[in-house]
Structure formats: structure tokens, C-alpha cells
Amino acid sequence: MTTLLYTHPACLEHDTGFGHPECPARLTAILNVLKTTPFAALEWRDAPQATDEQLTRIHTLAHVERLFARIPRHGHYAIDGDTVISPQSGEAALRSAGAVCAAVEAILNGEANNAFCAIRPPGHHAESHQAMGFCLFNNAAIGAAHARQIGGLERVAVIDFDVHHGNGTQAAFEHDPGYLYISTHQAHIYPGTGRRDERGVGNIINIPLMANSGAAELRQAWQQDIEPALRQFQPQLILISAGFDAHYLDPLAGLNFSEDDYAWLTRHILAVAQDCCEGRVVSMLEGGYNLPALAASVAAHVKALMEIHRMAQRSLIKDILERQKAKRNP
Amino acid sequence: MYEFLHYQVRDAMTADPVAISPYTKLREVEALFEAHDFNGVPVVDDQWHLHGILTKFDLLKAFCFDAHALVPHYDEIMEQTAETVMTRTPVSVEPQLPLSRLLQKLIEMRIKSLPVVENGRLVGIIAREDVLKALRRAAIQHEIPAHEEPQP
């Protein structure tokens, strides 16, 4: 069993205009790292396009149709000041949501323990009827709804460590106790939601962090809020909205996470997944705008996803050896 | 404005800035402040390791009422060395820090400039004026007009 990597060339064709921080070079930087030797065991798969059925579990049909109607034949169209689309954006958005759905299916089929979706545009700001904050479709929510539908799962958790609050994912889940949404994010920045007292039906856990928070605050959040909530919920699948813009070199925000923090958090999420749901985790790219920091952080995250297999193998070998030993010395 | 997000401290700082030694007399520091528009000067040793920063506030601090004298004596105080009043273990930044983060830091700490340090050595000073200049430069870059209509 290995880690699956879902991506698609169309995700590189979503052009947001000159100088835009959510740029194709982000994905190029990530894919270049994931093509190096330490990641040779990754199983690369092409992302399919999401279907209308998958999209409309979260979005209104009107949103989907309006988005496609606005896609320009050439040049750019600005949905809002920062959310810009271009001729290939429609396919990129479909491949991104499709990647998460396909990864969810593969993991539920037992084809692998976990998967990472190297995709753009990101998703967690997109609401049922509204594209915003660089996001067109809510990839995480669409993937979670897909798991509930095709896998018949009753409990799906999304952990979102992007530096911005995932208002779209929260809005999609806040009335449905079959979903758990946990978000760490910087307080008082875009999009302004994510206060601690936004609790949904008890299934939304927001952990706003003050500017300059780093490793210590992340660990405290894990111990006090994230891990207890996860274990109580007993998810059957964990999705990760993996934004890496809380990194200390990211230009869009003011938190101070490092690559090591991302590896640490990933390993801890995987440990809970091991206990609750046989290690089933699907992670997907959200933000992260300093290219070297982004590439290094994704590398640390994916490496942690891959290492769980080696750890599992080691414990399996240990079990076998111990059983043999027990047979020899009854 | 997206261009601004790509700027790092090294792109906007004053490189090889004027610096003083811990043994510089306050009289010379005052002359420096008089001659230049500095908010403060970094204090370094021979190897350009940063030991502190001496701001105008630090200079004024030397004249605060204290236990030494009923009234501060100007000439006596001006004979003191920089290390007696400088801010020790000053906040510094690295040259690769995004300028957007430097801006936040200046606001949060309400300070006017920061020393830039690489491998323990002073390599520059970055001040409010440098950030303003960089913002102006970034704004000249091409921007996508909001709500540009799709082409028919």
C-alpha cells in the first residue's frame, strides 16, 4: 500500500493574471519536488473531472452554471477583486474537485491508505452559491459529501490548517452532525469568519490563532481542541484542507509554522486516523504562496503521509517475528 | 499590488548602513542624529555582529530622572558610551522576510525601523520610508481591472 498522488495538467492552466499569488508556479514547484527520488514510491494518478452530481451535493446548480457562463474565451474575468478566471479555469476547477472525489473512492476501496491531491484552484472559501477568495468549487466539502454518499459513511471529518478560515466548508457542514470541521487559522484576517463561538450544531471547532503564533500554539491547539474533538467524533474518513500559508515565510499572513510543524501535525492526524478509521486520510492543497516554503512544506507533509506505511510495515514485521518466536518457545 | 507580495526585506532595505560601536560616545551619536534622518543606529562589534540598537528614545532615556543625580548633567551624560543606553537584544529581521510581514511587524511593534541580520551579522536597515517606496513601486505594476467583462 502506498500513498496516491492525484493531479492534472489542467490545474496548471488556470491562469489568474500577472503577479497573482495563486499562480501555476505554485503547483509546478510542488510537482518538481514530488518527482524527486525520496517520493519515488508515490503512485501518480490523473484527476478525473467532477460530475454535476458531485458538485451539486454542495453547490447550487445556478452557481455551477454561472461560473461556466463567466469563463472568458480569452483574457481574464474577475469574479471579485482577487478571484480571477481564464479560459482553462473551468476544467481546472472540475479536475480539482474530481481529484478529491477520485481519491476518496480509491481510499474507501482500500487501494491505498492515504492520498494527496496536488490541485488548484483551492476550495475552502467557496460557498454553495459563491466563488470567492481564489476558490471556485469547495473541493473538501465536495469530497466529504461524496464519501458520505458513495461510501455510506456516517461521520467524515475535515481538518483545515490553511492560515485563512474555511468559511465555505464551515457553511456546508454547520447544520449536519455527520460532518466535523476543525480549523486553525489566523484571527482577524480574511475572510473574517472562524470565531470560536461559531460552533454549528457542535460540529464546528474553530481555533483562531493570534498573529505570530507558531509551533507552541499549534501544539496547544492540537492537545486542547483538535485531538479531543477528533477522537470523540470517531471519523470514518479524515480529509485535510492542507494550506501552507501559515508558514513563517508566507507573504499573505502572519503565523509562524515551519515545515517541521506541518510534518508533526500530519503525523498526529495520521495517528488518530490509524485508531479511528484504519488510517484513511485524503489531503488536498489549499493555499501557500511562498514557493520555496510551499514546496518544502508539501514535501514534509507528503513524506509524513508516506512514512506511515513504513511504520505500519515495521510493526507488521515485528508482529510476525514475535508470533514466530512464540511458536518456537511455547 | 500583487507585486508587493514578492518583495523581500533585502529588496527594499538600506544595505551597508551606518553603525556605531558599543564604545561610541553619546555626543557622537547625537551628532549623527543631527546630521542624518535616522530613527536609530545599530550597535555592532568589529565583526559586524549586532549588539543592540540605539534610538532617539534611548538617547532621551539617558536624561530621565534617576537615582544618580537630582538633575541630569548634559556634558556628563554625553560622555557616556552607547552600550549604557542602547536597547540590548533588539528585534531584528532576516533579509528573506517578505516585506508584507515586515510591514505588519512595524505596525504591531509601533517602531520606525529594524536592523536586518544575516548569519548574526548586520547587513542592512529597513525603515517605514523604505516600505512606502516599495509599495509605490509595486503599485505601478499592471493590475487586472475588477469585473473585466468576458470577451464575446
Interface residues (C-beta under 8 A of the other chain):
Chain A: G17 F18 G19 H20 P21 R70 I71 P72 R73 H74 G75 H76 Y77 A78 D80 G81 V84 A211 N212 L249 D250 P251 L252 G254 Y289 N290
Chain B: Y2 E3 L5 H6 Q96 L97 P98 L99 S100 R101 Q104 E108 Q141 H142 I144 P145 A146 H147 E148 E149 P150 Q151
